[in-house]
Amino acid sequence: MRHLLLIAALLPTLATAEIYRWTDEQGRVHFGQRPVAGAEPVQVKPQVVERDEHTREREARSQRFYEARREEQQQATAAAASQREARASECRELRTRLAQMPEGFRYYREGASAERIYYSDEETDTARRQLRERIAQRCS
C-alpha cells in the first residue's frame, strides 16, 4: 500500500520530466533529461502494470481492514466523549445538590398525609458526607 502511495506521489513529477534523444559523432543514440544541440524531445508513456486477481484481493482486504479499524476508533472516541459528558453532568448535579444543603438548615420530606417529617441532624450530616464522598470518587 505504501508503495502505491509513493508511486502515485511521484507519478506527476515523472510525467512532467522531458526526455531528449540525440545522436553523437560516432552514430550512437543517447537519451537524457537535459537538451543538447540537435536533441529532439521524446514522448515516453509509462508502462501500465496489470495486477493479478490475488494482488487486487489482497489490496481490497487490506482496505476493508483499514476501514473497519477506523470505524472502531471513531466509535470508541464517540463512546469516550459520551462517557466524559455523562460524568461531567453527574458531577455538576452532585455539586449542585451539595451546594443546596448548607449547614445549619433543617430539611424535611412530605409524608403520606402531606405532613412534614424533618430529618435529624445526623441524617442531614450523613447525606452531606455521602455527597462529598461521591463527589470525591466520581469527580476527581
C-alpha positions in Angstrom: 0.0 0.0 0.0 2.8 2.4 0.8 4.5 1.6 -2.5 1.3 2.6 -4.4 1.1 5.8 -2.5 4.8 6.6 -3.3 4.3 5.8 -6.9 1.1 7.9 -7.0 3.0 10.8 -5.4 5.9 10.6 -7.8 4.0 10.0 -11.0 3.2 13.7 -11.7 6.8 14.7 -11.4 7.8 11.8 -13.7 5.2 12.8 -16.2 6.5 16.4 -16.4 10.1 15.3 -16.9 11.1 15.6 -20.6 13.4 13.0 -22.2 15.6 14.0 -25.1 17.2 11.9 -27.8 20.3 12.7 -29.8 23.0 11.0 -31.8 26.6 11.6 -31.1 29.6 11.8 -33.6 30.0 8.0 -33.6 26.4 7.5 -34.5 25.3 6.2 -31.1 21.9 7.2 -29.8 21.7 8.8 -26.4 18.9 9.7 -24.1 18.9 12.4 -21.3 17.0 14.9 -19.4 19.0 17.9 -20.5 18.7 19.0 -24.1 21.9 19.2 -26.1 22.4 20.7 -29.5 20.4 18.7 -32.0 18.4 16.8 -29.4 14.7 16.2 -30.0 12.1 15.6 -27.3 10.7 12.1 -26.9 7.3 11.2 -25.6 7.6 8.5 -23.0 4.4 6.7 -21.9 4.6 5.0 -18.5 4.2 1.3 -18.6 0.9 0.1 -17.2 1.3 -2.7 -14.7 -1.6 -5.1 -14.5 -2.2 -6.6 -11.1 -3.3 -10.2 -10.8 -6.5 -11.2 -9.0 -4.6 -12.3 -5.9 -3.0 -8.8 -5.6 -6.3 -7.0 -6.1 -8.0 -9.2 -3.5 -5.2 -8.6 -1.0 -5.4 -4.8 -1.5 -9.2 -4.9 -1.1 -8.9 -7.0 2.1 -6.3 -4.5 3.4 -8.6 -1.6 2.6 -11.6 -3.3 4.3 -9.4 -3.9 7.4 -8.3 -0.3 7.4 -11.9 1.0 7.1 -13.1 -1.3 9.9 -10.3 -0.3 12.2 -11.0 3.4 11.5 -14.7 2.9 12.2 -13.9 1.1 15.5 -11.6 4.0 16.5 -14.4 6.6 15.7 -16.9 4.6 17.8 -14.5 4.3 20.7 -13.8 8.1 20.5 -17.6 8.8 20.5 -18.2 6.4 23.4 -15.4 8.0 25.4 -16.8 11.5 24.7 -20.3 10.4 25.7 -18.9 8.9 29.0 -17.0 12.1 29.8 -20.1 14.2 29.2 -22.2 11.9 31.4 -19.6 12.0 34.1 -19.4 15.8 33.9 -23.2 16.1 34.1 -23.3 13.8 37.1 -20.6 15.9 38.9 -22.5 19.1 38.2 -25.6 17.6 39.7 -23.8 16.3 42.8 -22.1 19.6 43.4 -25.4 21.4 43.0 -27.1 19.1 45.4 -24.3 19.6 48.0 -24.5 23.4 47.5 -28.2 23.3 48.2 -27.6 21.7 51.6 -26.0 24.5 53.6 -25.0 23.9 57.2 -27.5 24.7 59.9 -30.7 24.3 57.9 -33.5 21.9 58.7 -34.6 19.5 55.9 -37.8 17.6 55.6 -39.8 15.3 53.4 -43.5 15.1 53.0 -45.3 12.1 54.5 -48.3 10.2 53.1 -50.8 12.7 54.5 -48.7 15.8 53.4 -47.3 16.4 56.9 -43.6 17.4 57.2 -41.2 14.8 58.5 -38.0 16.5 59.5 -34.6 14.9 59.1 -32.4 14.7 62.2 -29.1 16.4 62.3 -27.3 13.0 62.0 -29.3 12.1 58.8 -28.5 15.5 57.3 -24.8 15.2 58.1 -24.8 11.7 56.7 -26.4 12.9 53.5 -23.8 15.7 53.2 -20.9 13.2 53.9 -22.2 10.8 51.3 -22.5 13.5 48.7 -18.9 14.6 49.4 -17.7 11.0 49.2 -19.5 10.5 45.8 -18.0 13.8 44.5 -14.5 12.7 45.6 -15.0 9.3 43.9 -16.7 10.4 40.7 -15.3 13.8 40.1 -11.5 13.5 40.5 
